[in-house]
Amino acid sequence: MPALSQAAAHRKAPLALLERLARLCAVLAGVLLTAITLMTCASLVGRNTTGWTVVGDFELTGAAAGAAIALFMPWCQLRRGHVMVDFFTTRASRATQHRLDRLGAALLAAVMALLAWRSTLGGLNAWRSNAGSMILAFPEWVVFAAMVPPLALTAAIALLQVLRGFGRRPGPA
């Protein structure tokens, strides 16, 4: 392998790893949302036919939805799927648009890193205090623990996008 292509492969390696992790997070989020959907359907059908219901279904739904949102974030950032309000920048030069995209990614990286840090502290606090949901006493720290890695991964992806740029700007979906 020529030195140039080895360097290119070495440069792409971190992005490839982050992409695999982001894809894994998105798949886990999809599985989680599918499980909640099936549980909610079973609870509703049971409630309306036999009077049986899944106790604490709304608690589990809330916890799983929070975790799923965080799990979708890395894939969304990798694919540049966040909402972009480019009404004021459509007539700006490509260079200006690129700088603004990088600035947005830098701000997102900072916010995601802050959320990961604060969620870590929140999870540790919930674990120490043995905090749980009202009906099931489902441990709150579990939700925090599920949220921290994808938030940190989103920050890492955004930071890499700031450092390396994005390539060409995606077109309309």
Summary of the structure (lengths in Angstrom):
residues: 173
radius of gyration: 20.4
end to end distance: 37.1
largest distance: 69.4
contacts: 468
relative contact order: 0.14
helix: 75%
strand: 1%
